[in-house]
Amino acid sequence: MDGEAVLKRVLIISYYWPPSGGIAVLRCLKFAKYLRQYGWEPVVFTARNAHYPTIDNSNDVDIPAGIEIIRQPIWEPYGWYKKFLGKPPEENVNNVFYTSEEDGGWKYRLAVWVRSNFFIPDARAFWIRGAVSRLLDYLQRHPVDAILSDGPPHSNTRIATLVSRQTGLPWLADFQDPWTQVDYYQLLHLTRWGRQRHERMEAEAFAQASLTTIVSPSWKAKLEDIGARNVRVLYWGYDPEDFAGIERVPHKKFTLSHLGIMGYDRKPEVLFAAIQQLNYEEEGFASAFELRLYGQVDHRVRQQIEAYGLLEQTRFMGSVSRAEALQETVNSHVLLLLLNQQDNAVGRIPGKLFEYLAARRPMLNFGPADSDVAGIIERVGAGRSFTYTTAPALPAQTLGSWYRNYRRGDEITQGNGAIDQYSHPELVKKLASWLDTITT
């Protein structure tokens, strides 16, 4: 585009921003990185001193030069939560609905009840009032052309609802996960009053948003069923620049890696049974195979790994930097993708799917047979999908065939040119065109 052209300004409201680590921060970070190419100057509103699950300063490289960043102080209940439960200060408790090291008692149940009914829409609820006041003051002095919010946390969505309502600014509401339709919503111990507040805020957001985006076709249909309008699909995607210069250094052992949370509802017993079968039936497999788990792992998953006799073949790697995670995706021989065993799993497309695709390593995916993920993997030729109830012999057959390729010294890569449509430059181009639409 013409270098002299004046860029339109979009206010991005996002709790997650560097130095946050993890996958959630990448959505808005990549938006901001590429929006200038398509005529939009991002202005980021985010939290100061947030309680991020992980810190990863390597994400700083993607922050556009000279970008304006507004940081609003935030108070979150995690310090109180850890003190109440007797947790050490350094422990990550942001994912209490997905993973735990032990079974919770009455203190855990009480804490979840308080969180469910007094922190609406989420644990960042006390950030909303100050954020709205700060933004209304800012916008009087520094006008923008549009608002873009990303949730969860849906405190972001609520802030954008109120700011758009009071300023009349067009607003694109982006959803990484749904609100009342997200899998962990059913785990909230909600009173009728609490449930009504969630539903009212969600309905107000749908009514106020000029356009809504969400990460999968199935979830798009679900949002439309409960009143969302003008909904588009905007996939997670991958950044080609993240993989530039990464050298493939395959692990010496035949490695299957999972990156991210492995919660109680992503417990792949069929996979563990398949690995156990290969240990008995496939020559050399027991000594050559390694399962690597990066990120939080629920205690029930650990127990199942032990029950199948796989502890010696399993390495619990903990949390790693983004750079290390990307290196692992290209170094591993096979990548493991697990969808939540929840009602909305058909539409769940984890962000790491697209980075797995960019790594060109084959995937073993477990989830519903008709999931959006299974459809993408099939279309781009990137691996095999199985259900959590399939016979172990089927994934064992697939994993065994890749293992035999490994023994022969063959390069194990998969995927075709259709992967390119999921690159961030292509996806942000769409996003910018939608921002153009709502501002003309």
Secondary structure as UniProt FT lines:
FT   TURN            3..4
FT   STRAND          8..13
FT   TURN            18..19
FT   TURN            24..25
FT   HELIX           26..35
FT   HELIX           36..38
FT   STRAND          40..48
FT   HELIX           57..62
FT   TURN            65..66
FT   STRAND          68..73
FT   HELIX           78..85
FT   TURN            89..90
FT   TURN            94..98
FT   HELIX           106..118
FT   TURN            123..124
FT   HELIX           125..127
FT   HELIX           128..141
FT   STRAND          146..151
FT   HELIX           155..167
FT   STRAND          171..175
FT   TURN            180..181
FT   HELIX           183..187
FT   HELIX           192..208
FT   STRAND          211..214
FT   HELIX           217..225
FT   TURN            226..227
FT   STRAND          231..233
FT   HELIX           240..243
FT   TURN            244..245
FT   STRAND          254..259
FT   HELIX           264..266
FT   HELIX           269..281
FT   TURN            283..284
FT   HELIX           285..288
FT   STRAND          289..294
FT   HELIX           299..307
FT   TURN            308..309
FT   HELIX           311..313
FT   STRAND          314..318
FT   HELIX           322..331
FT   STRAND          334..338
FT   TURN            343..344
FT   HELIX           345..347
FT   HELIX           352..359
FT   STRAND          363..366
FT   TURN            369..370
FT   HELIX           372..380
FT   STRAND          383..386
FT   TURN            388..389
FT   HELIX           393..408
FT   HELIX           417..422
FT   HELIX           424..438
//
